[in-house]
Amino acid sequence: MPSDHSSKQYDQDLEGIRSNVLLMGGMVESQFADAVACFRTGNVEQADATIKNDENVNRLEVTLDEACSHLIVRRQPAANDLRIVMATSKLITDLERIGDEATKIARASKDIQSRGVATLNHYETVRVIANRASYMLHDALDAFARLDEAQATKIIAQDEIVDHEFRSIMRTLITFMMEDPRTISAALDTMWVAKAIERIGDHCKNIAEYVVYVVEGKDIRHTGYASTKLSAEQDAQN
């Protein structure tokens, strides 16, 4: 009976952490969406609110870190249970850093707005990569919620597309600055935003890798796991 009670309590503790992680994920999703929106519209009030909301994300990160640490000490999980807790702890850090990147976007929006008339269409420059990163974040959180290894693998592969789009944006902005020096200030701010979005894609990839780690028990960081697996699946279908 004591063992059964302990197991049920562990499950309740872990479910509480999982629920709060998904809550934090929703907060970060909204923060990123708001940051991109104020970058598009130049809404300074929305930018200030987005920056302010990062404090809530930071507080939740601290709370969840403590909860994971206490769970390990009190319950001493083993095998797959320990993988879940360790992966969750790392995922929390990535979510907090996505919030930081969203804050950078909001600040860049304020900087551009403070200078008055923009000399280039800064939002259109990053629109495609921002949409892709937004989908990656949503899908990464969904994969974590359902421990969907197949979806996680697809997200990992998408990070290469984000990296390619980022390099394309850099070339475009450098061309703008060379052809018209008046675009330099806005182009530099847009570069910072594009880099922040590219980093969000990296963090989404990390989250997806944690999902694979929990499901498969494999640490696939810095490997070609996603491309190899997707290629094998395509060969099997042919």
Steps between C-alpha positions, in 0.01 A plus 500: 500500500771758579665426166171543316433826682849625416449412133170686483652805667789495256256487208308794646818701552620428147162587351501829690841586355388397151189719522706801607752438223218511246372816669846653465505387138173678435633816662811490282295435186291809575810703579658409166178572309465838673863585430460430129172693495653814650796467262245507218287786633746704706264492800720624784247412772484141376879488490521622860242240609693225321821600678318516833348154452849350490510544878212252535682248281817540707315446827335186369838368385638533853192332650515209257875453545446467873210258448713275277789504748272417792335220303836337430608526865171383651395230252837390357352403162680239292530411133230659282355703787837662559534575128166679506600719793844581357359581156230716656759694697697575183184585307411763760831675433432506126155648555647774717754581231228518236338761725830688506515498119142628481603784730785589263250521212274730700793726587608516137146603412523788745837607362370511143189690608703755695690597185182588312445403137652165410713485187423138422210259549658332800207270582466354149870417516444261792135400448567155353761395755284635785200294385712188468650543847153558644378170352812324626439626854136394498583157358792449740276564800237268352761229445611536862142484628432180305858364501467474123842391374397508133390863521812589696717356222330721241557809717872422527523481120321836462777679687721470193236689299493778761880523486487527120235773517708690755805498273283625213372787716856596590597521134194712421564745783868535416400585143256767627768661716756503219257654253343756734681606821172646631380144562791408727336567839173323416688218327716438806194485725337261254813285507472475879137396464579239234777361721262484797249307289772265376598435863136425584512236228810354667319481834202330334740246356641443848151436638434248224829325579393466864182328382707246305722454805201418720336265248807329354748537784753645253691826524486615137654845543761589237408198286325455167219305666208686342623499140607135525167388645290699254703363209451145628124558529486634143695200370260266678203668333653472151 
